Amino acid sequence: MTAAHRPAPARPVPRTGVRLQKAMADAGIGARRDCEDMITAGRVKVNGRVITTLPCFVDPANDVVELDEEVIELPQLDDQGAATGAGSKTRARSLVYVLINKPKGVITTTRDPEGRRNVLELLPPALRREERLYPVGRLDGDSTGLLLMTNDGDLAFQLTHPSFGVTKQYRVVTSGLASDEQLEQLKRGMYLVTPAADGSKTSKRATMESVKILKRFVDRNRGDRTLLGITLREGQNREIRRMLARVGLKVRELERVAIGPLKAPELKPGQSKLLGKKDVEKLREAVLERGGGERAGRSRR
């Protein structure tokens, strides 16, 4: 290969600037934790180099960031480090919060190469055209219930990050009659092993904030079932299903019924509603109450 045809070397990845996952979230790609997953899965390039480990920093004004071979338009920063321009979330009027009741079979993503139905299709057409919203956290395709969609990357980060510990409540139907011994195992917690994109595996402790039996059904025709009420503060991928499987309980139905203080029993599957100022303030109060308490506790120690 001649020098004239040799490809130009990739520019180095900067060591200072904005964290890559934050820059992606500010551009409206997704919540920070979702962006972290995209990065560690090897889907993101910075200046032509695939990034799989964090932290990684970028300069929005000079660096080229690609997701799945498509260049992302990163918002620029003002003198105080706040995002401006395309993808900016600095204007309060531009922030949108939508609560949806996700039905079974809809996936929690904004892009799917397989063309499956995703949560964006549940939004009103006007919002899909005018705003770039993304889901906060996840519900797998077989699960149903409440999911928040927003373009507020800061609140999305706080609602999903373990240090803030905002609760999510679920109603779960399992096969069989759950025993007190099984519930005790769930309350004690356990380690779950998760494979990474590079073939390695990570082990992380999973715990339930609370778990209780709401009702037992003895049914010779449909099979015995148990209705559980479960509360989580931090959710790993398919955590409830994996924990229940470890104690011998198979999930038949899983529905998220509350996100922090938010409940919406009036929302039918597939429906959505635009959150007003009071609901958003409740979410922020839940974040501040839990996050502030955690930080204060750490400072005392």
Secondary structure, 3 states (H helix, E strand, C coil): CCCCCCCCCCCCCCCCCEEHHHHHHHCCCCCHHHHHHHHHCCCEEECCEEECCCCCEECCCCCCEEECCEECCCCEECCCCCEECCCCCCCHHHCCEEEEEECCCCECCCCCCCCCCEHHHHCCHHHHHHCCCEEECCCCCCCEEEEEEECCHHHHHHHHCCCCCCCEEEEEEEECCCCHHHHHHHHHCEEEEEECCCCCEEEEEECCCEEEEEEEECCCCCCCEEEEEEEECCCCCCHHHHHHHHCCCCEEEEEEEEECCECCCCCCCCCEEECCHHHHHHHHHHHHHHHHHHHHHHHHC
